[in-house]
Amino acid sequence: MTKRSVVTIALALTGSYLYVTAQTAKPAVLIELFTSEGCSSCPPADNLLAALDRDKAYHGIPVVVLSEHVNYWDHEGWRDPFSSPDWTQRQNDYNDRFHLESVYTPQIVINGTQQVNGSDGPNIAKAIETAAEQPHNIQIEIKDAAWSGDELHATVNIPETGTKGANLYAVLADDQDITDVKKGENAGRTITNVAVARVLRKVAKIQGPYAGTVRMMLPRGVERGKMRLVLFVQKGDNGEVLGAAETAV
């Protein structure tokens, strides 16, 4: 790993836990964890994602995380309350990109270009560093995010020009959810998830520098608590992620 004089790094890998401290103003890397409360292999990956989220960076590289709960574990005795076929489809889209034999959990996808077991701290670290060196990484600015009833409004600015042909996506995510699992493979465990994705929307196609408004409706049946708005620019539905940003709402 290269030394970075502008940050102080504290890093320790202990089993499945990755502890980090550092922040810079570099473009953020998007880390998507495909997980399920019905999968006994997932809690270590959930904890690793939470560790990355706690300091918002790895080795001086800013990160934005999302926990996307698939629904194909729901028939194993416990229905994950955050699962959705939308996240299963998104994982299937990545599966096509990576030419894998089948989907699996826990799986982490980093900037849309690399996939790794969600509990594999060392390889996740390598993937983050590789993603940070992508030549087209961009900054996304989010301002004035505010609720009007159940609709969230925010303004977004993307000054870079290297985004032509990519899409701007927005995700509303719970800041944190804690579940006492009663049945299934994780029966008796208390599971904590961060940045739990609830709804994803394609906002616009980017043809150059972009400035506009994002509007997101709170999904039906979801109570508005502490949430976050995550924006990212991606080539197509399952291509390279060029930049990501988040704000508390």
C-alpha positions, -999 to +999 in steps of 0.1 A: +000+000+000+013+035-008+018+060+019-004+091+019+011+121+037-022+140+040-040+114+062-033+094+093-042+058+089-053+033+116-059-001+100-064-035+115-079-066+100-092-090+127-112-119+112-140-104+093-138-069+108-121-040+091-114-009+112-104+023+094-099+060+102-093+087+076-111+112+053-101+132+023-118+151-004-110+126-031-138+110-053-157+084-033-158+047-041-192+030-041-194-003-021-226-023-026-232-053-002-257-079-013-269-095+019-298-111+037-309-115+073-317-151+063-281-160+054-259-172+083-227-161+064-239-125+061-235-109+096-197-108+094-200-089+061-227-066+076-202-058+104-174-051+079-196-028+059-205-010+091-169-006+100-162+010+066-192+032+070-182+044+105-153+064+092-164+069+056-130+060+043-104+033+038-067+042+037-075+078+028-100+068+001-136+080+007-163+053+005-201+054+002-217+021+012-251+005+004-267-026+020-290-042-006-311-070+008-320-098-017-352-118-014-341-153-025-333-163+012-368-154+023-381-190+019-356-204+044-377-196+075-372-159+079-385-131+057-359-103+056-380-071+062-357-051+040-355-076+011-368-067-024-368-083-058-353-050-070-321-057-052-321-093-064-324-080-100-296-056-095-274-084-083-285-105-112-274-077-136-240-077-120-239-115-122-243-111-160-215-086-161-191-108-141-201-140-159-206-158-126-223-192-125-248-180-098-255-152-074-244-155-038-244-138-005-226-120+010-213-103-022-196-069-024-195-050-057-170-021-057-176+007-082-194-017-105-162-032-118-151-057-091-168-083-070-156-101-039-169-122-010-184-097+014-164-111+044-130-111+026-114-080+042-080-082+025-094-085-010-120-058-003-092-035+007-073-043-026-105-037-046-111-003-030-075+008-038-079-004-074-112+014-078-097+046-064-071+046-092-098+046-120-090+075-143-126+087-147-136+091-110-157+122-105-171+144-077-208+147-070-221+176-050-254+174-031-270+205-016-302+216+001-316+182+008-349+186+026-382+168+030-416+181+020-440+156+035-430+122+021-410+137-008-373+145-006-359+173-027-322+179-033-300+197-058-271+180-074-241+193-093-216+173-114-190+196-128-169+170-146-173+163-183-162+127-184-196+113-177-213+113-212-236+084-217-238+075-180-268+075-157-274+094-125-290+072-098-305+081-065-311+057-035-330+064-003-315+043+025-322+038+062-292+051+082-293+020+104-316-009+111-314-034+140-334-066+138-339-094+163-341-124+140-366-150+153-363-178+127-341-192+100-303-196+099-298-165+121-325-173+147-316-157+180-292-132+166-294-094+166-283-081+133-273-045+126-273-031+090-262+003+078-273+022+047-301-002+040-314+006+005-351+011+003-357+025-032-335+032-062-345+056-091-327+065-123-327+103-122-312+114-155-289+105-184-257+125-181-244+141-213-217+164-197-216+187-167-249+183-149-270+205-125-305+196-115-330+185-089-335+151-074-369+142-061-375+109-041-407+097-027-406+077+006-417+041-004-451+030+007-450+014+041-416+028+050-416+052+080-394+082+077-367+080+104-330+088+101-321+082+065-295+091+039-296+100+002-270+083-019-263+095-055-240+077-080-232+079-116-230+046-135-225+034-170-257+016-179-274-006-153-244-027-143-213-009-156-185+012-140-195+036-113-178+069-119-186+086-087-208+086-056-219+109-028-243+108+002-260+131+026-280+126+058-317+134+054 
